[in-house]
Amino acid sequence: MSDWVEVRRGGYHDSVTLMRVSRQLAERPGVTGAMVAMATGLNREMFARMGFALPDGAGPDDLVVAIRVDGGGLDEAREAVDGLLRGASRPPAGGGPLGAPEPPRTTRSAAARADATVALLSVPGPHVFPEAMDALDAGLNVMIFSDNVPLGQEIALKEAAARRGLIVMGPDCGTAVVGGAGLGFANAVRRGPVGIVAASGTGAQQLMCLLDAAGAGVSHVLGVGGRDLSPEVSGRSALSALAALDADPGTELIVLVSKPPAPQVLDLIREAARRLDTPVVFALPMPGEDDLTRAAEKVLTALGRTVPAWPRWTAARRPAPVPGRALRGLFAGGTLRDEAEVVARDVLGWDLEARGHRFTDFGDDAYTRGRAHPMIDPTLRLEALRAEAADPGCGVLLLDVVLGHGAESDPAAALAPAVADAVQDRPDLAVVVSLCGTPADPQDRDRQAAALCEAGADVFGSNAQATRHALRMVEGDPA
């Protein structure tokens, strides 16, 4: 067994590129472990868990290449690294003829060449501010996919947008649909009369998918970023988005979905909603409020549509749950995680942690610094799944799988074998999956559901229903 570790000072590459290179190296003959990543704190922990010793002084601006081989092949793997990095970050083949104009080098110059109304920005968060201001100065609405943007910069951008009659979607805006075009993590859903204002990406996706399953659809989904309803930002973009949808003739009803907002900001938003001509439904994962599924049902009823039985797929395997063991929720979607915890507290009481129950959001900023989002890179969550399944105190695993454009191309390919291994080792372990997607998504919702069921998981299209099913299993009800 041979290890090789190299630190490249200042060798920045984006996290998706590094994830691809890590996978390609791991697939080479003789390679038993490989990781190529920036030396952030979280990634340093991952290197250590894999058994790689990093030199002192490697920091978040440094690239680390670590390879382990069994037998030969180390020299070949080392020589392949640079080529893989170039290939993974190379722009698509093609391009204009000889003498074609140079590609634009700034956001403003790009806007000048296109008949565009929206700029989507995805650069490291600390560096997005000048690009976003450039886009606003060019008259574009801005969607900021980047996270880890300083709060003061977010407020300044949203104030600048308001002065120009524009909207800033984000920062940390993962999902939007504008005029039928999906941006970021967006599902393939039909057009319809429902507009969504979303301070939550996965919350918006759950609503989109439930409405699509009921035969309804969306006009626009305007993400505003997870901090928009905080006391500091005070709903600046949410108020602009509500006004824009109210003025849209194709929107008959608006849903506002958010992670738990600041109470004073929620009061402000409710008052603004009362003044609109278009009715507004609120979907908020907090005590006393409608969960996402109930909010979707209210929307359908208001539109005069039938509420369907939400999609569900049942595994042939029936575990023998042991009452008193813990529920462990491993989520890629922050709002889905919040919703599950609220439902669990309503059923089990408020002392969840004292009884061993845990709900983790692997899409939180703490887990994505220097790494791709778990909807793209499942590595951290798969590692947590194996650890929880090995804990005899864990009785039920609850996971979400979020499909759509931009997400992992085949999440069941890695998750289903991990679930199958877990339930083979633990006949008493129950696994429940909340599957957010549509049949038209590139991953094919029904194919994903079939693979996860075959592995031993019960699968639900509704996250709230999945959580309630998991809670019944915790209480020892196998039905």
C-alpha positions as CSV (number, residue, x, y, z in Angstrom):
1,M,0.0,0.0,0.0
2,S,1.5,3.4,-1.0
3,D,0.2,6.9,-0.3
4,W,1.1,10.1,-2.1
5,V,0.0,13.6,-0.9
6,E,0.8,16.8,-2.6
7,V,-0.1,20.4,-1.6
8,R,-0.4,23.0,-4.4
9,R,-0.3,26.4,-2.9
10,G,-3.0,28.7,-4.3
11,G,-4.1,26.1,-6.7
12,Y,-7.8,26.9,-6.7
13,H,-10.4,24.8,-8.7
14,D,-14.2,24.8,-8.1
15,S,-15.6,22.0,-6.0
16,V,-17.5,20.3,-8.8
17,T,-14.4,20.0,-10.9
18,L,-12.5,18.5,-7.9
19,M,-15.3,16.1,-7.2
20,R,-15.1,14.8,-10.8
21,V,-11.3,14.5,-10.7
22,S,-11.5,12.6,-7.4
23,R,-14.0,10.1,-8.8
24,Q,-11.9,9.6,-12.0
25,L,-8.7,9.0,-10.0
26,A,-10.6,6.5,-7.7
27,E,-11.7,4.5,-10.8
28,R,-8.1,4.0,-12.0
29,P,-6.6,0.5,-11.8
30,G,-4.9,-0.1,-8.4
31,V,-6.2,3.1,-6.8
32,T,-8.0,2.3,-3.5
33,G,-8.5,5.8,-2.3
34,A,-8.3,9.3,-3.8
35,M,-9.3,12.8,-2.9
36,V,-8.6,16.1,-4.6
37,A,-9.9,19.1,-2.7
38,M,-9.2,22.5,-1.3
39,A,-7.7,22.3,2.3
40,T,-10.7,23.7,4.1
41,G,-11.3,22.6,7.7
42,L,-14.0,20.1,6.7
43,N,-11.9,18.7,3.9
44,R,-8.9,18.3,6.2
45,E,-11.1,16.2,8.4
46,M,-12.1,14.1,5.4
47,F,-8.5,13.5,4.5
48,A,-7.7,12.5,8.0
49,R,-10.6,10.0,8.1
50,M,-9.3,8.5,4.9
51,G,-5.9,8.1,6.6
52,F,-4.0,10.8,4.7
53,A,-1.5,12.9,6.6
54,L,-1.5,16.5,5.4
55,P,1.6,18.7,5.9
56,D,1.2,21.6,8.4
57,G,0.3,24.9,7.0
58,A,-2.1,23.7,4.2
59,G,-5.0,26.2,4.2
60,P,-8.3,26.7,2.4
61,D,-6.6,28.4,-0.6
62,D,-4.4,25.4,-1.2
63,L,-5.2,22.4,-3.3
64,V,-4.4,18.9,-1.9
65,V,-4.0,15.8,-4.1
66,A,-4.0,12.5,-2.1
67,I,-3.8,9.1,-3.7
68,R,-3.5,5.6,-2.3
69,V,-2.7,2.5,-4.4
70,D,-2.4,-1.2,-3.6
71,G,0.5,-2.4,-5.6
72,G,1.5,-0.6,-8.7
73,G,0.0,2.3,-10.5
74,L,1.0,5.2,-8.3
75,D,3.2,6.9,-10.8
76,E,0.6,6.6,-13.5
77,A,-2.1,8.1,-11.2
78,R,0.2,11.0,-10.2
79,E,0.9,11.8,-13.9
80,A,-2.8,11.7,-14.7
81,V,-3.8,14.4,-12.2
82,D,-2.9,17.5,-14.3
83,G,-4.6,16.1,-17.4
84,L,-7.8,15.3,-15.4
85,L,-7.9,18.8,-13.9
86,R,-7.5,20.4,-17.3
87,G,-10.2,18.1,-18.8
88,A,-12.7,18.7,-16.0
89,S,-12.4,22.5,-16.2
90,R,-12.0,22.8,-20.0
91,P,-14.9,24.7,-21.7
92,P,-17.1,22.7,-24.2
93,A,-15.5,21.9,-27.5
94,G,-16.5,24.1,-30.4
95,G,-16.4,27.9,-30.6
96,G,-16.6,30.5,-33.3
97,P,-14.5,30.7,-36.5
98,L,-11.1,32.3,-36.8
99,G,-11.4,36.0,-36.1
100,A,-14.5,35.7,-33.9
101,P,-14.8,38.2,-31.1
102,E,-13.2,37.4,-27.8
103,P,-15.6,36.2,-25.1
104,P,-16.8,38.8,-22.7
105,R,-14.6,39.3,-19.6
106,T,-17.0,41.1,-17.4
107,T,-20.7,40.7,-16.5
108,R,-21.5,44.1,-17.9
109,S,-19.9,43.4,-21.3
110,A,-21.7,40.1,-21.5
111,A,-25.0,41.8,-20.8
112,A,-24.3,44.3,-23.6
113,R,-24.1,41.4,-26.1
114,A,-27.3,39.6,-25.1
115,D,-31.0,40.3,-24.9
116,A,-31.2,39.1,-21.3
117,T,-33.2,40.1,-18.2
118,V,-31.5,37.8,-15.6
119,A,-27.9,37.2,-14.7
120,L,-27.0,34.0,-12.8
121,L,-23.8,34.3,-10.8
122,S,-22.0,31.3,-9.3
123,V,-18.5,32.3,-8.1
124,P,-16.9,32.0,-4.6
125,G,-19.2,34.0,-2.3
126,P,-16.6,36.5,-1.0
127,H,-16.0,37.6,-4.6
128,V,-19.5,37.8,-6.0
129,F,-20.4,41.4,-4.9
130,P,-18.7,43.3,-7.8
131,E,-20.1,40.9,-10.4
132,A,-23.6,41.4,-9.0
133,M,-23.3,45.2,-8.9
134,D,-22.1,45.0,-12.5
135,A,-25.2,43.1,-13.5
136,L,-27.5,45.5,-11.7
137,D,-25.8,48.4,-13.3
138,A,-26.5,46.7,-16.7
139,G,-30.2,46.6,-15.9
140,L,-30.4,42.8,-15.1
141,N,-32.2,41.0,-12.3
142,V,-29.6,38.9,-10.5
143,M,-29.7,35.3,-9.2
144,I,-26.8,34.6,-6.9
145,F,-26.2,30.9,-6.6
146,S,-23.1,31.5,-4.4
147,D,-23.3,31.0,-0.6
148,N,-21.0,32.4,2.1
149,V,-21.7,36.0,0.9
150,P,-21.2,38.6,3.7
151,L,-24.5,39.8,5.1
152,G,-23.7,43.5,4.6
153,Q,-23.0,42.9,0.9
154,E,-26.4,41.1,0.6
155,I,-28.2,44.1,2.1
156,A,-26.3,46.5,-0.1
157,L,-27.1,44.6,-3.3
158,K,-30.8,44.3,-2.5
159,E,-31.0,48.0,-1.7
160,A,-29.3,48.8,-5.0
161,A,-31.7,46.5,-6.8
162,A,-34.7,48.2,-5.2
163,R,-33.5,51.6,-6.4
164,R,-33.3,50.2,-10.0
165,G,-36.7,48.4,-9.9
166,L,-34.9,45.0,-10.0
167,I,-34.8,41.9,-7.9
168,V,-31.8,40.1,-6.3
169,M,-32.5,36.4,-6.0
170,G,-30.1,35.2,-3.3
171,P,-27.4,34.9,-2.2
172,D,-27.5,31.2,-1.7
173,C,-30.5,31.0,-4.1
174,G,-30.4,27.4,-5.4
175,T,-33.7,27.3,-7.3
176,A,-35.6,29.6,-9.6
177,V,-38.0,29.3,-12.6
178,V,-38.5,32.3,-14.8
179,G,-40.9,32.1,-17.6
180,G,-40.7,28.3,-17.7
181,A,-36.9,28.3,-17.7
182,G,-35.4,26.5,-14.7
183,L,-32.3,28.0,-13.1
184,G,-30.0,26.2,-10.6
185,F,-31.6,23.2,-9.0
186,A,-35.0,23.2,-10.7
187,N,-37.3,20.4,-11.5
188,A,-39.0,19.7,-14.8
189,V,-42.5,20.8,-14.0
190,R,-45.5,21.9,-16.1
191,R,-46.5,25.6,-16.5
192,G,-49.4,26.7,-14.4
193,P,-51.1,29.4,-12.4
194,V,-49.1,29.3,-9.1
195,G,-46.2,31.7,-8.4
196,I,-43.8,30.8,-5.7
197,V,-41.7,33.2,-3.6
198,A,-39.0,31.1,-2.0
199,A,-36.6,31.8,0.8
200,S,-35.9,28.1,0.5
201,G,-34.6,26.1,-2.5
202,T,-35.7,22.6,-1.6
203,G,-39.0,23.9,-0.1
204,A,-39.8,25.4,-3.5
205,Q,-38.8,22.2,-5.2
206,Q,-41.1,20.2,-2.9
207,L,-44.0,22.5,-3.7
208,M,-43.3,22.4,-7.4
209,C,-43.2,18.6,-7.5
210,L,-46.4,18.2,-5.5
211,L,-48.2,20.6,-7.7
212,D,-47.0,18.9,-10.8
213,A,-48.1,15.5,-9.3
214,A,-51.6,17.0,-8.9
215,G,-51.7,18.2,-12.5
216,A,-51.1,21.9,-11.6
217,G,-48.0,23.9,-12.4
218,V,-46.1,27.1,-11.7
219,S,-45.8,30.4,-13.5
220,H,-42.6,31.6,-11.9
221,V,-40.5,30.6,-8.9
222,L,-38.5,33.5,-7.5
223,G,-35.9,32.5,-5.0
224,V,-34.8,35.2,-2.6
225,G,-32.1,33.5,-0.5
226,G,-32.3,31.8,2.9
227,R,-31.5,35.0,4.8
228,D,-34.0,37.3,3.2
229,L,-36.5,36.9,6.0
230,S,-33.9,37.5,8.7
231,P,-34.2,40.6,10.9
232,E,-31.2,42.2,9.1
233,V,-32.4,41.7,5.5
234,S,-36.1,42.2,6.5
235,G,-37.6,40.6,3.4
236,R,-36.3,43.1,0.9
237,S,-36.4,40.6,-2.0
238,A,-39.5,38.8,-0.8
239,L,-41.5,42.0,-0.9
240,S,-40.2,42.8,-4.4
241,A,-41.0,39.2,-5.6
242,L,-44.5,39.4,-4.2
243,A,-45.2,42.6,-6.0
244,A,-43.8,41.2,-9.3
245,L,-46.0,38.1,-9.1
246,D,-49.0,40.1,-8.1
247,A,-48.6,42.1,-11.3
248,D,-48.1,39.0,-13.5
249,P,-51.4,38.1,-15.4
250,G,-50.4,34.4,-15.5
251,T,-50.2,34.1,-11.7
252,E,-53.6,33.3,-10.0
253,L,-52.2,32.4,-6.6
254,I,-48.9,32.9,-4.7
255,V,-47.1,30.7,-2.2
256,L,-44.5,32.0,0.1
257,V,-42.2,29.3,1.4
258,S,-39.4,30.0,3.8
259,K,-37.2,28.5,6.5
260,P,-38.5,29.8,9.9
261,P,-38.5,33.6,9.4
262,A,-37.9,36.3,12.0
263,P,-41.4,37.0,13.7
264,Q,-41.3,40.7,12.9
265,V,-40.4,40.1,9.3
266,L,-43.1,37.5,8.9
267,D,-45.6,40.1,10.2
268,L,-44.3,42.6,7.6
269,I,-44.7,40.0,4.8
270,R,-48.2,39.0,5.9
271,E,-49.3,42.7,6.0
272,A,-47.8,43.2,2.5
273,A,-49.6,40.0,1.3
274,R,-53.0,41.3,2.6
275,R,-52.6,44.3,0.3
276,L,-52.2,42.3,-2.9
277,D,-54.9,41.5,-5.3
278,T,-53.5,37.9,-5.7
279,P,-54.2,35.5,-2.8
280,V,-51.1,34.3,-0.9
281,V,-50.6,30.9,0.9
282,F,-47.8,30.5,3.4
283,A,-45.7,27.4,3.7
284,L,-43.5,27.6,6.8
285,P,-41.8,24.7,8.6
286,M,-42.5,26.0,12.1
287,P,-45.0,25.1,14.9
288,G,-48.6,26.2,14.2
289,E,-48.0,26.6,10.4
290,D,-48.9,24.4,7.4
291,D,-46.2,22.0,6.3
292,L,-45.3,21.9,2.6
293,T,-47.7,19.2,1.7
294,R,-50.6,20.8,3.5
295,A,-49.8,24.1,1.9
296,A,-49.9,22.4,-1.6
297,E,-53.3,20.9,-0.7
298,K,-54.6,24.4,0.3
299,V,-53.4,25.7,-3.1
300,L,-55.2,23.0,-5.0
301,T,-58.4,23.5,-3.0
302,A,-58.3,27.3,-3.6
303,L,-57.8,26.6,-7.4
304,G,-60.8,24.2,-7.4
305,R,-58.6,21.2,-8.1
306,T,-58.7,17.7,-6.6
307,V,-56.1,16.8,-4.0
308,P,-54.6,13.5,-5.1
309,A,-53.0,10.7,-3.1
310,W,-49.4,11.7,-3.1
311,P,-46.9,9.3,-4.7
312,R,-45.6,6.5,-2.5
313,W,-43.6,3.4,-3.2
314,T,-43.4,0.6,-0.6
315,A,-40.4,-1.8,-0.2
316,A,-41.1,-5.5,-0.3
317,R,-38.8,-5.8,2.8
318,R,-40.5,-5.3,6.2
319,P,-38.2,-4.5,9.0
320,A,-38.9,-5.4,12.6
321,P,-38.5,-2.0,14.3
322,V,-37.6,-1.9,18.0
323,P,-39.5,0.8,20.0
324,G,-37.3,3.3,21.8
325,R,-34.5,3.5,19.2
326,A,-33.7,6.8,17.6
327,L,-34.6,8.5,14.4
328,R,-31.7,10.0,12.4
329,G,-32.5,12.4,9.6
330,L,-29.8,12.9,7.0
331,F,-30.9,15.7,4.6
332,A,-29.5,17.5,1.6
333,G,-32.3,20.1,1.8
334,G,-32.4,22.5,4.7
335,T,-36.1,23.2,4.6
336,L,-36.9,19.5,4.2
337,R,-34.8,18.9,7.3
338,D,-36.6,21.7,9.2
339,E,-40.0,20.4,8.2
340,A,-39.1,16.9,9.4
341,E,-37.9,18.2,12.8
342,V,-41.1,20.2,13.3
343,V,-43.3,17.2,12.5
344,A,-41.2,15.0,14.8
345,R,-41.5,17.5,17.7
346,D,-45.2,17.6,17.2
347,V,-45.4,13.8,17.5
348,L,-42.6,13.0,19.9
349,G,-42.3,16.2,22.0
350,W,-39.6,18.8,22.3
351,D,-36.9,16.7,23.9
352,L,-35.8,15.1,20.7
353,E,-32.0,15.4,21.2
354,A,-32.2,14.1,24.8
355,R,-33.8,10.9,23.3
356,G,-31.1,10.5,20.7
357,H,-33.1,11.8,17.7
358,R,-31.0,14.0,15.3
359,F,-31.7,15.9,12.0
360,T,-28.7,17.1,10.0
361,D,-28.7,19.4,7.0
362,F,-25.6,18.5,4.8
363,G,-26.4,21.5,2.6
364,D,-25.6,23.9,5.4
365,D,-22.8,26.3,4.7
366,A,-20.6,24.5,7.3
367,Y,-20.6,21.4,5.1
368,T,-20.3,23.1,1.7
369,R,-17.2,25.3,2.2
370,G,-14.8,23.9,-0.4
371,R,-17.2,21.1,-1.3
372,A,-20.0,20.7,-3.8
373,H,-23.6,20.7,-2.4
374,P,-24.8,17.2,-1.3
375,M,-27.3,17.2,-4.1
376,I,-24.2,17.0,-6.4
377,D,-21.7,15.2,-4.2
378,P,-23.2,12.7,-1.7
379,T,-19.8,11.7,-0.1
380,L,-20.4,13.2,3.3
381,R,-23.9,12.0,3.7
382,L,-23.1,8.4,2.5
383,E,-20.4,8.4,5.2
384,A,-22.9,9.5,7.8
385,L,-25.4,6.9,6.6
386,R,-22.9,4.1,7.2
387,A,-22.0,5.5,10.6
388,E,-25.6,5.8,11.8
389,A,-26.5,2.4,10.5
390,A,-23.6,0.9,12.6
391,D,-25.0,2.6,15.7
392,P,-27.3,0.1,17.5
393,G,-29.2,3.1,19.1
394,C,-30.4,4.1,15.6
395,G,-33.7,2.5,14.6
396,V,-34.8,4.5,11.6
397,L,-32.9,6.4,9.0
398,L,-34.8,9.2,7.2
399,L,-33.2,10.7,4.0
400,D,-34.3,13.1,1.3
401,V,-33.4,12.7,-2.4
402,V,-33.9,15.8,-4.5
403,L,-33.9,15.4,-8.2
404,G,-33.9,18.0,-11.0
405,H,-31.6,19.8,-13.3
406,G,-28.2,20.5,-11.7
407,A,-28.5,17.7,-9.2
408,E,-26.6,14.4,-9.2
409,S,-27.4,12.5,-12.4
410,D,-28.3,9.2,-10.7
411,P,-28.5,9.5,-6.9
412,A,-29.8,6.0,-6.5
413,A,-26.6,4.6,-8.1
414,A,-24.7,5.3,-4.9
415,L,-27.5,5.6,-2.3
416,A,-29.3,2.3,-3.1
417,P,-26.2,0.1,-2.5
418,A,-25.5,1.9,0.8
419,V,-29.1,1.4,1.9
420,A,-28.9,-2.3,0.9
421,D,-25.7,-2.8,2.9
422,A,-27.2,-1.1,5.9
423,V,-30.4,-3.2,6.0
424,Q,-28.6,-6.4,5.3
425,D,-26.4,-5.8,8.4
426,R,-29.4,-4.6,10.5
427,P,-32.7,-6.5,9.9
428,D,-34.3,-4.2,12.5
429,L,-33.3,-1.0,10.7
430,A,-35.9,0.9,8.8
431,V,-35.0,3.3,6.0
432,V,-37.4,5.9,4.7
433,V,-36.7,8.2,1.8
434,S,-38.4,11.5,0.8
435,L,-38.1,11.7,-3.0
436,C,-38.6,15.2,-4.4
437,G,-38.9,15.0,-8.2
438,T,-41.1,14.5,-11.2
439,P,-41.3,11.8,-13.9
440,A,-39.9,14.4,-16.4
441,D,-36.8,15.1,-14.4
442,P,-33.5,13.9,-16.0
443,Q,-33.0,11.3,-13.3
444,D,-36.6,9.8,-13.8
445,R,-38.3,9.9,-10.4
446,D,-40.0,6.5,-10.8
447,R,-36.8,4.8,-11.8
448,Q,-35.1,6.3,-8.7
449,A,-38.0,5.2,-6.5
450,A,-37.8,1.6,-7.8
451,A,-34.1,1.3,-7.1
452,L,-34.4,2.6,-3.6
453,C,-37.4,0.3,-2.8
454,E,-35.5,-2.7,-4.1
455,A,-32.7,-1.7,-1.8
456,G,-35.1,-1.8,1.2
457,A,-36.4,1.7,1.6
458,D,-40.0,3.0,1.8
459,V,-40.2,6.0,-0.5
460,F,-42.6,9.0,-0.4
461,G,-43.2,11.9,-2.7
462,S,-44.2,14.0,0.3
463,N,-41.5,14.9,2.8
464,A,-44.1,15.4,5.6
465,Q,-45.7,12.0,4.9
466,A,-42.2,10.3,4.8
467,T,-41.5,11.8,8.2
468,R,-44.7,10.7,9.8
469,H,-44.1,7.2,8.4
470,A,-40.6,7.2,9.9
471,L,-42.1,8.3,13.3
472,R,-44.5,5.4,13.2
473,M,-41.6,3.1,12.7
474,V,-39.8,4.7,15.7
475,E,-42.8,3.9,17.8
476,G,-42.6,0.2,16.7
477,D,-45.4,0.1,14.1
478,P,-44.1,-1.8,11.1
479,A,-47.3,-1.2,9.0
